[in-house]
């Protein structure tokens, strides 16, 4: 055995000697990136960006001057024949605070919506559908793995029953408000979306794991603050806002293809990972992004010292 190891040693040394090579990063293609949503009871909102080189250095000035598209014409038409133009304005719901929105009509259940964008002598279109909402059987906090009770950190679980339809596509998002920080945007959970294939027509439990929030504008943090900000579970003192929604198929396909990047807190629009987009261009070129209809409901939960003594916590729907 000693002889065998000695024979392998020179081979390993030779294999470890590698010639240094230069890798040429291909030029990026300046594409439009669409991030558009319409939910029941909410006005449509569309953020438009230019794609950026993978190794770009982000700054507020760079984003305003080179990334955010500010000269497009954006229109949304409902299945009822109503059309409204969206205008660029400040919006706390937009990732970069600027988005195209309007106040002509809000999203309605069981209604289709088409998107039309005119920019740079091209026309971009997409279709989506707001389906019907669904109900949860219950929402509750549970002890983390290996613990018998909730002392300071908990997991969040839901119980629900699938209606047995041929295809259902579900999505959950959360916000945490606590002393340490407040999520401004909804954070996608892990996975970013899922279908009903494994549990069609049955009741099941599902753990709501908070995904990693974007790190683009992450302020300087200590190691302790960073761990708290990127945590997947919930702590005593948290107010947890839960959004649960049914998506149409095209929205689901986008979120599932972007799931890997979103899980680790990256921007899927700046990654070489192939993303399945439902945006079409009049020239036939490949587009990035999504126009997604969402049939949503919301719940608010508070994890405090009183509810931490039990295996569940009260909640209220809104």
C-alpha positions as CSV (number, residue, x, y, z in Angstrom):
1,X,0.0,0.0,0.0
2,X,2.9,2.4,0.8
3,X,4.4,1.7,-2.6
4,X,1.1,2.5,-4.3
5,X,0.8,5.8,-2.5
6,X,4.4,6.8,-3.5
7,X,3.6,6.0,-7.2
8,X,0.5,8.2,-7.1
9,X,2.3,11.2,-5.5
10,X,4.4,12.2,-8.5
11,X,1.3,11.9,-10.7
12,X,-0.7,14.2,-8.5
13,X,2.2,16.7,-8.5
14,X,2.3,16.6,-12.3
15,X,-1.5,17.0,-12.6
16,X,-1.4,20.0,-10.3
17,X,1.0,21.9,-12.5
18,X,-1.2,23.7,-15.0
19,X,-0.5,26.3,-17.6
20,X,-2.1,29.7,-17.0
21,X,-4.6,30.6,-19.6
22,X,-6.5,33.8,-20.5
23,X,-10.3,33.5,-20.6
24,X,-12.0,36.1,-22.8
25,X,-15.4,37.0,-21.4
26,X,-17.9,37.4,-24.3
27,X,-19.4,40.8,-24.9
28,X,-22.8,41.1,-23.3
29,X,-25.9,41.9,-25.4
30,X,-27.8,44.9,-24.3
31,X,-31.3,43.5,-23.8
32,X,-34.4,44.9,-22.3
33,X,-35.3,43.3,-19.0
34,X,-39.0,43.3,-17.9
35,X,-40.3,42.7,-14.4
36,X,-44.0,43.2,-14.5
37,X,-46.8,42.1,-12.2
38,X,-50.5,42.5,-11.9
39,X,-52.4,41.2,-8.8
40,X,-56.1,41.1,-7.9
41,X,-56.9,44.4,-6.1
42,X,-53.6,46.1,-7.2
43,X,-52.6,48.4,-10.0
44,X,-50.2,46.9,-12.6
45,X,-46.5,47.7,-12.1
46,X,-43.7,47.2,-14.6
47,X,-40.0,47.8,-14.0
48,X,-37.8,48.1,-17.2
49,X,-34.1,47.7,-17.2
50,X,-31.2,47.3,-19.6
51,X,-29.2,44.1,-19.0
52,X,-25.7,44.8,-17.6
53,X,-22.3,43.2,-18.1
54,X,-21.8,40.4,-15.6
55,X,-18.9,42.1,-13.8
56,X,-20.5,45.5,-13.6
57,X,-19.9,47.7,-10.6
58,X,-23.2,48.8,-9.2
59,X,-23.8,52.4,-8.0
60,X,-26.9,54.5,-7.8
61,X,-25.6,56.8,-10.6
62,X,-24.9,53.8,-12.8
63,X,-28.3,52.3,-12.2
64,X,-30.1,55.6,-13.0
65,X,-28.1,56.5,-16.1
66,X,-27.5,53.1,-17.6
67,X,-29.8,50.4,-16.2
68,X,-33.3,51.9,-15.6
69,X,-35.2,52.5,-18.8
70,X,-37.0,55.8,-18.5
71,X,-38.2,56.5,-22.0
72,X,-40.5,53.6,-22.9
73,X,-44.2,53.6,-23.6
74,X,-46.1,51.0,-21.6
75,X,-49.7,49.8,-22.0
76,X,-51.8,47.2,-20.2
77,X,-55.1,45.9,-21.7
78,X,-57.6,43.8,-19.8
79,X,-59.6,40.9,-21.2
80,X,-62.6,43.3,-20.8
81,X,-61.2,45.6,-23.4
82,X,-59.9,48.3,-21.0
83,X,-56.5,49.9,-21.8
84,X,-54.4,52.1,-19.6
85,X,-51.0,53.6,-20.2
86,X,-48.5,53.3,-17.4
87,X,-46.1,56.1,-16.5
88,X,-42.7,56.1,-14.9
89,X,-43.0,57.2,-11.2
90,X,-41.6,56.6,-7.8
91,X,-42.9,53.4,-6.3
92,X,-41.9,51.7,-3.0
93,X,-42.9,48.4,-4.6
94,X,-40.3,48.7,-7.3
95,X,-36.9,47.0,-6.7
96,X,-35.0,50.2,-7.7
97,X,-37.9,52.6,-6.6
98,X,-38.8,53.6,-10.2
99,X,-41.4,51.7,-12.2
100,X,-44.2,52.2,-14.7
101,X,-47.6,52.1,-13.1
102,X,-51.0,53.6,-13.6
103,X,-54.3,54.2,-11.8
104,X,-56.8,53.3,-14.5
105,X,-57.9,49.8,-13.2
106,X,-56.8,47.2,-10.8
107,X,-56.3,43.5,-11.4
108,X,-59.4,41.3,-11.1
109,X,-59.7,37.5,-10.6
110,X,-60.4,35.3,-13.6
111,X,-59.3,38.0,-16.1
112,X,-56.5,38.1,-18.7
113,X,-54.1,41.0,-19.2
114,X,-51.8,41.9,-22.1
115,X,-48.7,44.0,-21.8
116,X,-47.3,46.2,-24.6
117,X,-44.0,48.0,-24.4
118,X,-42.7,50.3,-27.1
119,X,-39.0,51.1,-26.8
120,X,-35.9,51.6,-29.0
121,X,-38.0,51.1,-32.1
122,X,-39.2,47.7,-31.0
123,X,-42.4,46.4,-29.5
124,X,-42.5,43.9,-26.7
125,X,-45.6,42.0,-25.7
126,X,-46.8,39.4,-23.2
127,X,-50.0,37.8,-21.9
128,X,-50.9,36.7,-18.4
129,X,-54.0,35.6,-16.5
130,X,-55.1,36.2,-12.9
131,X,-56.7,33.0,-11.9
132,X,-58.8,32.4,-8.8
133,X,-57.4,32.5,-5.3
134,X,-57.2,29.6,-2.9
135,X,-57.5,29.2,0.9
136,X,-55.1,27.8,3.4
137,X,-56.3,25.4,6.0
138,X,-54.0,26.8,8.7
139,X,-50.8,28.7,9.2
140,X,-48.6,28.2,12.3
141,X,-45.1,28.4,13.7
142,X,-43.2,25.2,14.6
143,X,-40.0,24.4,16.5
144,X,-36.9,24.2,14.4
145,X,-35.4,20.8,13.7
146,X,-34.1,19.1,16.8
147,X,-36.0,21.2,19.3
148,X,-39.2,20.3,21.2
149,X,-40.4,23.9,21.6
150,X,-40.0,27.4,20.2
151,X,-37.6,29.3,22.3
152,X,-36.2,32.0,20.0
153,X,-36.2,30.7,16.4
154,X,-39.1,29.0,14.6
155,X,-40.1,27.6,11.3
156,X,-43.3,28.7,9.5
157,X,-45.7,26.0,8.1
158,X,-48.9,26.1,6.2
159,X,-51.5,23.4,5.7
160,X,-53.6,23.4,2.5
161,X,-55.7,21.2,0.3
162,X,-55.2,21.1,-3.4
163,X,-58.5,21.3,-5.4
164,X,-57.5,18.5,-7.7
165,X,-57.4,20.6,-10.8
166,X,-55.2,19.3,-13.7
167,X,-52.6,22.0,-13.1
168,X,-52.2,24.3,-10.1
169,X,-49.2,26.6,-9.7
170,X,-48.5,28.1,-6.3
171,X,-46.2,30.8,-5.0
172,X,-45.4,32.1,-1.5
173,X,-43.6,35.3,-0.5
174,X,-42.8,36.8,2.9
175,X,-41.8,40.0,4.6
176,X,-40.2,40.2,8.0
177,X,-40.6,43.3,10.2
178,X,-38.5,43.3,13.4
179,X,-36.2,45.6,15.4
180,X,-33.2,44.6,13.4
181,X,-34.6,45.3,9.9
182,X,-37.8,45.5,7.8
183,X,-38.1,43.9,4.4
184,X,-39.3,46.5,1.9
185,X,-40.0,44.1,-0.9
186,X,-41.7,40.7,-0.8
187,X,-39.0,37.9,-0.5
188,X,-39.6,34.8,-2.5
189,X,-39.6,31.5,-0.6
190,X,-37.8,28.3,-1.4
191,X,-38.7,27.1,-4.0
192,X,-39.8,30.3,-5.8
193,X,-42.9,28.4,-7.1
194,X,-44.2,24.8,-7.2
195,X,-46.9,22.9,-8.9
196,X,-49.4,20.3,-7.6
197,X,-48.0,17.3,-9.3
198,X,-46.9,15.5,-6.1
199,X,-50.1,16.1,-4.1
200,X,-52.9,16.7,-6.6
201,X,-56.3,16.7,-4.9
202,X,-54.8,16.0,-1.4
203,X,-54.1,17.8,1.8
204,X,-50.5,18.5,2.7
205,X,-48.1,20.6,4.9
206,X,-45.5,22.9,3.5
207,X,-42.7,24.8,5.2
208,X,-42.3,28.4,4.3
209,X,-38.5,29.1,4.1
210,X,-37.5,32.7,3.4
211,X,-35.2,33.0,0.4
212,X,-32.2,35.2,0.4
213,X,-33.0,38.9,-0.2
214,X,-31.1,40.8,-2.8
215,X,-27.7,42.0,-1.8
216,X,-27.3,44.7,-4.5
217,X,-28.0,47.6,-2.0
218,X,-27.1,45.8,1.1
219,X,-25.6,48.3,3.6
220,X,-22.5,47.6,5.6
221,X,-23.4,45.0,8.2
222,X,-21.6,43.2,11.0
223,X,-21.4,39.5,10.7
224,X,-24.2,39.1,13.3
225,X,-26.4,41.6,11.3
226,X,-25.7,39.8,8.1
227,X,-26.7,36.4,9.5
228,X,-29.9,37.9,10.8
229,X,-30.7,39.5,7.5
230,X,-30.2,36.4,5.4
231,X,-31.8,33.9,7.8
232,X,-34.4,31.5,6.4
233,X,-36.4,31.1,9.6
234,X,-38.2,33.4,12.1
235,X,-37.4,34.8,15.5
236,X,-39.4,35.8,18.5
237,X,-40.4,39.5,17.9
238,X,-40.9,39.0,14.2
239,X,-44.1,40.2,12.5
240,X,-44.3,38.0,9.4
241,X,-46.4,39.0,6.4
242,X,-47.3,36.1,4.2
243,X,-48.5,36.3,0.6
244,X,-49.8,33.2,-1.0
245,X,-50.9,33.1,-4.7
246,X,-51.9,31.0,-7.6
247,X,-50.0,31.7,-10.9
248,X,-50.7,30.9,-14.5
249,X,-48.3,28.5,-16.3
250,X,-46.1,31.1,-18.0
251,X,-45.5,32.9,-14.6
252,X,-44.7,29.5,-13.0
253,X,-42.2,28.6,-15.7
254,X,-40.3,31.8,-15.3
255,X,-40.1,31.5,-11.5
256,X,-39.0,27.9,-11.6
257,X,-36.3,28.7,-14.1
258,X,-35.1,31.6,-12.0
259,X,-35.3,29.6,-8.8
260,X,-31.6,28.7,-8.4
261,X,-30.4,32.3,-8.6
262,X,-33.2,33.7,-6.4
263,X,-32.5,31.1,-3.8
264,X,-29.0,32.4,-3.3
265,X,-30.0,36.1,-3.4
266,X,-28.6,36.8,-6.9
267,X,-30.2,38.9,-9.6
268,X,-31.5,36.4,-12.2
269,X,-31.4,39.1,-14.9
270,X,-27.6,39.5,-14.5
271,X,-26.7,35.8,-14.5
272,X,-25.8,33.5,-17.4
273,X,-28.4,31.0,-16.1
274,X,-31.1,30.5,-18.8
275,X,-34.4,32.0,-17.8
276,X,-37.7,31.1,-19.4
277,X,-39.3,34.4,-20.2
278,X,-42.8,35.0,-21.5
279,X,-41.9,38.4,-23.1
280,X,-41.9,38.4,-26.9
281,X,-40.2,41.0,-29.2
282,X,-41.4,42.2,-32.6
283,X,-38.0,41.4,-34.1
284,X,-38.0,37.8,-32.8
285,X,-35.0,38.4,-30.5
286,X,-34.8,36.6,-27.2
287,X,-36.1,38.6,-24.2
288,X,-35.5,38.5,-20.5
289,X,-38.1,38.9,-17.8
290,X,-41.7,38.2,-17.0
291,X,-45.2,39.6,-17.0
292,X,-47.0,37.7,-14.2
293,X,-50.6,37.7,-13.1
294,X,-51.0,36.6,-9.5
295,X,-54.2,35.6,-7.7
296,X,-53.2,36.4,-4.1
297,X,-54.3,36.5,-0.5
298,X,-52.3,37.7,2.5
299,X,-51.9,36.8,6.2
300,X,-50.1,38.5,9.1
301,X,-48.5,36.5,11.9
302,X,-46.7,37.6,15.0
303,X,-44.2,35.4,16.8
304,X,-44.0,36.7,20.4
305,X,-43.0,35.2,23.7
306,X,-46.6,34.1,24.4
307,X,-47.1,32.2,21.2
308,X,-43.5,30.8,21.5
309,X,-44.7,28.6,24.4
310,X,-46.9,26.5,22.0
311,X,-46.4,24.6,18.8
312,X,-48.5,27.1,16.9
313,X,-49.3,30.8,16.7
314,X,-52.5,32.8,15.9
315,X,-52.8,34.4,12.6
316,X,-55.3,36.6,10.8
317,X,-56.1,36.8,7.1
318,X,-56.6,40.0,5.2
